[in-house]
Amino acid sequence: MMNMRALLNRWRRNVVRWLLFRTVFGECSGGRFLPGTRISPAVCIEGAENLQLGDDVFIGHFCFIEAGAGVQIGAGTHITNYVSIVTHSTHRSVRLGNAGRGAADIRAPIAIGERCFIGPHSTVEAGTTLGRGCVVASHSRVRGAFADFSMLAGSPARVVGDVRAGDARWLAAARRGARGV
């Protein structure tokens, strides 16, 4: 009897996952259809009218995007699971006792360049600009402007390298492997 119950529960979970929890291709942004863009149904987006997406963007499970001040995500960018992108911060006002109304509030747009990768459990804060091809390590807290191809890590995130250096080694190894060397 126990074995049958476990089998039934597994079947039930798979049916629900298959019917209701599937990342689907195709989004619209700025009046354009983006056939290669995928957003998990578990993503929470506030201020969606201020979110501009490029095509081939992937946004994984359990991300939070607050786009009130504007968020641009470039084509080919991959945002993994549990990432927060927020265009405002009221933490200073909260401490001063006037949350949401104070001059200490931070509200600024975010721009994420093309072909970036943002690792899990990271936070991208108001006013951040990531150049093209940036990589953000998991558990990073990103605030500020970063050049193209920056490798970022830490809390607060700092530039720890240039992704092109690592890519060059990987591409060289791939070429050697393709030639059978």
Backbone hydrogen bonds in HBPLUS format (Angstrom, degrees):
<---DONOR---> <-ACCEPTOR-->    atom                        ^
c    i                          cat <-CA-CA->   ^        H-A-AA   ^      H-
h    n   atom  resd res      DA  || num        DHA   H-A  angle D-A-AA Bond
n    s   type  num  typ     dist DA aas  dist angle  dist       angle   num
A0005-ARG N   A0001-MET O   3.03 MM   4  6.37 152.9  2.11 149.3 156.7     1
A0006-ALA N   A0002-MET O   3.00 MM   4  6.28 163.2  2.03 154.7 158.5     2
A0007-LEU N   A0003-ASN O   3.03 MM   4  6.21 157.2  2.09 143.9 150.3     3
A0008-LEU N   A0004-MET O   2.89 MM   4  6.08 157.9  1.93 147.6 153.8     4
A0009-ASN N   A0005-ARG O   2.85 MM   4  6.09 161.0  1.89 153.3 158.2     5
A0010-ARG N   A0006-ALA O   2.96 MM   4  6.14 159.0  2.00 147.8 153.5     6
A0011-TRP N   A0007-LEU O   2.98 MM   4  6.18 160.5  2.02 148.5 153.9     7
A0012-ARG N   A0008-LEU O   2.88 MM   4  6.09 159.7  1.92 149.9 155.7     8
A0013-ARG N   A0009-ASN O   2.92 MM   4  6.15 164.2  1.95 152.9 156.2     9
A0014-ASN N   A0010-ARG O   3.05 MM   4  6.22 160.0  2.09 148.3 153.8    10
A0015-VAL N   A0011-TRP O   2.97 MM   4  6.20 156.2  2.02 151.4 157.7    11
A0016-VAL N   A0012-ARG O   3.03 MM   4  6.24 168.6  2.04 154.3 157.1    12
A0017-ARG N   A0013-ARG O   2.91 MM   4  6.04 164.3  1.94 149.3 154.3    13
A0018-TRP N   A0014-ASN O   2.86 MM   4  5.94 157.4  1.91 144.6 151.2    14
A0019-LEU N   A0015-VAL O   2.89 MM   4  6.04 159.2  1.93 152.1 157.4    15
A0020-LEU N   A0016-VAL O   2.81 MM   4  5.64 165.9  1.83 153.7 158.4    16
A0021-PHE N   A0017-ARG O   3.15 MM   4  4.82 147.0  2.26 117.7 126.4    17
A0026-GLY N   A0037-THR O   2.90 MM  11  5.38 134.6  2.11 145.8 159.9    18
A0027-GLU N   A0034-LEU O   3.16 MM   7  5.16 148.7  2.26 121.2 129.5    19
A0034-LEU N   A0027-GLU O   2.70 MM   7  5.16 169.5  1.71 165.9 163.6    20
A0029-SER N   A0032-ARG O   2.94 MM   3  5.35 153.4  2.01 146.8 154.9    21
A0032-ARG N   A0029-SER O   3.07 MM   3  5.35 163.4  2.10 111.8 116.9    22
A0037-THR N   A0034-LEU O   3.29 MM   3  5.64 165.1  2.31 115.0 119.5    23
A0038-ARG N   A0057-VAL O   2.78 MM  19  6.21 159.2  1.82 163.9 170.7    24
A0059-ILE N   A0038-ARG O   2.92 MM  21  6.35 149.0  2.01 151.9 161.9    25
A0040-SER N   A0059-ILE O   2.99 MM  19  6.23 159.9  2.03 164.9 170.9    26
A0043-VAL N   A0040-SER O   3.21 MM   3  5.63 159.7  2.26 118.5 118.3    27
A0044-CYS N   A0063-CYS O   2.96 MM  19  6.31 167.2  1.98 161.0 161.0    28
A0065-ILE N   A0044-CYS O   2.85 MM  21  6.24 166.9  1.87 166.7 170.9    29
A0046-GLU N   A0065-ILE O   2.82 MM  19  6.23 163.2  1.84 160.9 166.7    30
A0067-ALA N   A0046-GLU O   2.81 MM  21  5.99 173.0  1.81 160.8 158.6    31
A0050-ASN N   A0047-GLY O   2.84 MM   3  5.65 165.3  1.86 129.0 134.0    32
A0051-LEU N   A0048-ALA O   3.09 MM   3  5.12 165.1  2.11 111.6 112.6    33
A0071-VAL N   A0050-ASN O   3.02 MM  21  6.36 162.9  2.05 152.9 153.8    34
A0052-GLN N   A0071-VAL O   2.83 MM  19  6.20 168.2  1.84 165.4 169.5    35
A0073-ILE N   A0052-GLN O   2.86 MM  21  6.27 159.7  1.90 166.1 173.0    36
A0054-GLY N   A0073-ILE O   2.83 MM  19  6.15 127.5  2.11 159.2 172.7    37
A0076-GLY N   A0055-ASP O   2.95 MM  21  6.44 145.6  2.07 145.6 156.4    38
A0058-PHE N   A0077-THR O   2.98 MM  19  6.47 157.0  2.04 156.7 163.4    39
A0079-ILE N   A0058-PHE O   2.78 MM  21  5.93 173.2  1.78 159.6 162.0    40
A0060-GLY N   A0079-ILE O   2.85 MM  19  6.14 160.4  1.89 158.6 165.3    41
A0082-TYR N   A0061-HIS O   3.02 MM  21  6.53 153.2  2.09 153.9 162.5    42
A0064-PHE N   A0083-VAL O   2.89 MM  19  6.37 156.3  1.95 151.5 158.3    43
A0085-ILE N   A0064-PHE O   2.79 MM  21  6.22 156.8  1.84 161.8 169.4    44
A0066-GLU N   A0085-ILE O   2.78 MM  19  6.12 168.1  1.79 169.6 173.8    45
A0087-THR N   A0066-GLU O   3.24 MM  21  6.13 137.2  2.44 141.8 153.5    46
A0070-GLY N   A0067-ALA O   2.92 MM   3  4.88 152.6  1.99 106.6 115.6    47
A0110-ILE N   A0070-GLY O   2.94 MM  40  6.37 154.1  2.01 150.7 158.5    48
A0072-GLN N   A0110-ILE O   2.94 MM  38  6.33 154.7  2.00 150.7 158.9    49
A0112-ILE N   A0072-GLN O   2.80 MM  40  5.96 163.6  1.82 153.7 159.4    50
A0074-GLY N   A0112-ILE O   2.79 MM  38  5.92 150.6  1.87 147.8 157.9    51
A0077-THR N   A0074-GLY O   3.35 MM   3  5.99 148.1  2.45 139.1 138.1    52
A0115-ARG N   A0075-ALA O   2.90 MM  40  6.24 153.2  1.97 144.7 153.6    53
A0078-HIS N   A0116-CYS O   2.89 MM  38  6.24 162.0  1.92 154.1 157.5    54
A0118-ILE N   A0078-HIS O   2.94 MM  40  6.39 159.6  1.98 162.1 166.9    55
A0080-THR N   A0118-ILE O   3.07 MM  38  6.13 173.7  2.07 165.1 166.9    56
A0121-HIS N   A0081-ASN O   3.32 MM  40  6.88 146.9  2.44 143.8 153.1    57
A0084-SER N   A0122-SER O   2.96 MM  38  6.43 160.7  2.00 155.4 161.2    58
A0124-VAL N   A0084-SER O   2.79 MM  40  6.23 160.3  1.82 158.3 164.7    59
A0086-VAL N   A0124-VAL O   3.00 MM  38  6.41 161.2  2.03 171.5 177.7    60
A0108-ALA N   A0087-THR O   2.97 MM  21  5.42 153.1  2.04 145.3 154.1    61
A0089-SER N   A0106-ILE O   2.74 MM  17  5.02 141.3  1.89 145.5 150.4    62
A0106-ILE N   A0089-SER O   2.90 MM  17  5.02 168.0  1.92 151.9 155.6    63
A0094-VAL N   A0090-THR O   2.88 MM   4  6.11 155.2  1.94 160.7 168.8    64
A0095-ARG N   A0091-HIS O   3.31 MM   4  6.48 160.2  2.35 139.8 143.5    65
A0096-LEU N   A0092-ARG O   3.13 MM   4  6.42 138.8  2.31 139.7 151.4    66
A0096-LEU N   A0093-SER O   3.06 MM   3  4.91 123.2  2.40  90.8 106.0    67
A0097-GLY N   A0093-SER O   2.86 MM   4  6.05 111.8  2.33 140.1 157.3    68
A0098-ASN N   A0093-SER O   2.96 MM   5  5.22 156.0  2.01 145.9 144.6    69
A0097-GLY N   A0094-VAL O   3.10 MM   3  5.06 151.5  2.18  99.1 108.0    70
A0101-ARG N   A0098-ASN O   3.16 MM   3  5.75 163.7  2.18 137.7 139.0    71
A0105-ASP N   A0102-GLY O   3.16 MM   3  5.62 167.8  2.18 112.0 115.1    72
A0127-GLY N   A0109-PRO O   3.20 MM  18  5.26 127.4  2.49 115.8 130.0    73
A0111-ALA N   A0128-THR O   3.01 MM  17  6.45 159.4  2.05 153.3 159.8    74
A0130-LEU N   A0111-ALA O   2.81 MM  19  6.25 161.7  1.84 161.2 167.3    75
A0113-GLY N   A0130-LEU O   2.86 MM  17  5.60 139.5  2.03 131.0 144.1    76
A0133-GLY N   A0114-GLU O   2.81 MM  19  6.15 162.8  1.84 165.9 171.4    77
A0117-PHE N   A0134-CYS O   2.91 MM  17  6.40 149.2  2.01 153.2 162.9    78
A0136-VAL N   A0117-PHE O   2.78 MM  19  6.12 160.2  1.82 161.3 168.2    79
A0119-GLY N   A0136-VAL O   2.84 MM  17  5.64 153.6  1.90 142.4 151.4    80
A0139-HIS N   A0120-PRO O   2.95 MM  19  6.41 152.6  2.03 151.3 160.3    81
A0123-THR N   A0140-SER O   2.85 MM  17  6.34 155.3  1.92 157.8 166.1    82
A0142-VAL N   A0123-THR O   2.76 MM  19  6.09 168.7  1.77 171.7 172.6    83
A0125-GLU N   A0142-VAL O   2.84 MM  17  5.97 176.9  1.84 171.8 172.5    84
A0128-THR N   A0125-GLU O   3.27 MM   3  6.03 139.7  2.44 145.5 146.9    85
A0129-THR N   A0144-GLY O   2.91 MM  15  6.29 156.7  1.97 141.5 144.3    86
A0146-PHE N   A0129-THR O   2.86 MM  17  6.19 153.6  1.93 162.9 171.6    87
A0131-GLY N   A0146-PHE O   3.00 MM  15  5.91 131.5  2.24 135.3 149.8    88
A0149-PHE N   A0132-ARG O   2.77 MM  17  6.09 152.4  1.84 152.2 161.7    89
A0135-VAL N   A0150-SER O   2.98 MM  15  6.43 159.4  2.03 158.3 163.8    90
A0152-LEU N   A0135-VAL O   2.80 MM  17  6.12 170.9  1.81 169.9 173.1    91
A0137-ALA N   A0152-LEU O   2.86 MM  15  6.06 168.5  1.87 153.3 156.9    92
A0141-ARG N   A0154-GLY O   3.00 MM  13  6.55 152.3  2.08 146.4 149.1    93
A0157-ALA N   A0141-ARG O   2.75 MM  16  5.41 156.7  1.80 155.4 150.0    94
A0163-VAL N   A0149-PHE O   2.91 MM  14  5.40 157.5  1.96 147.6 153.2    95
A0151-MET N   A0161-GLY O   2.87 MM  10  4.89 153.3  1.94 140.9 134.0    96
A0160-VAL N   A0151-MET O   2.69 MM   9  5.56 167.9  1.71 160.9 165.3    97
A0153-ALA N   A0158-ARG O   3.08 MM   5  5.66 151.0  2.16 147.6 155.4    98
A0158-ARG N   A0153-ALA O   2.96 MM   5  5.66 157.3  2.01 137.6 139.0    99
A0165-ALA N   A0162-ASP O   3.12 MM   3  5.86 145.8  2.25 119.9 126.8   100
A0167-ASP N   A0163-VAL O   2.89 MM   4  6.08 159.2  1.94 152.3 159.3   101
A0168-ALA N   A0164-ARG O   2.87 MM   4  5.93 150.9  1.95 141.7 148.3   102
A0169-ARG N   A0165-ALA O   3.35 MM   4  6.69 158.1  2.40 146.0 150.1   103
A0170-TRP N   A0166-GLY O   3.08 MM   4  6.33 162.6  2.11 149.5 154.5   104
A0171-LEU N   A0167-ASP O   2.77 MM   4  5.93 166.7  1.79 157.5 161.0   105
A0172-ALA N   A0168-ALA O   2.96 MM   4  6.05 157.0  2.01 145.0 151.4   106
A0173-ALA N   A0169-ARG O   3.02 MM   4  6.24 159.9  2.07 147.4 152.6   107
A0174-ALA N   A0170-TRP O   2.90 MM   4  6.15 151.6  1.99 147.0 155.6   108
A0175-ARG N   A0171-LEU O   2.89 MM   4  6.12 153.9  1.96 147.7 154.4   109
A0176-ARG N   A0172-ALA O   2.98 MM   4  6.26 158.3  2.03 148.5 154.2   110
A0177-GLY N   A0173-ALA O   2.96 MM   4  6.14 157.8  2.01 145.2 151.4   111
A0178-ALA N   A0174-ALA O   2.91 MM   4  6.11 146.0  2.03 143.2 152.5   112
A0179-ARG N   A0175-ARG O   3.09 MM   4  6.33 142.1  2.24 143.6 152.6   113
A0181-VAL N   A0176-ARG O   2.97 MM   5  5.24 156.8  2.03 159.7 154.6   114
A0180-GLY N   A0177-GLY O   3.19 MM   3  5.02 147.4  2.30  93.2 103.0   115
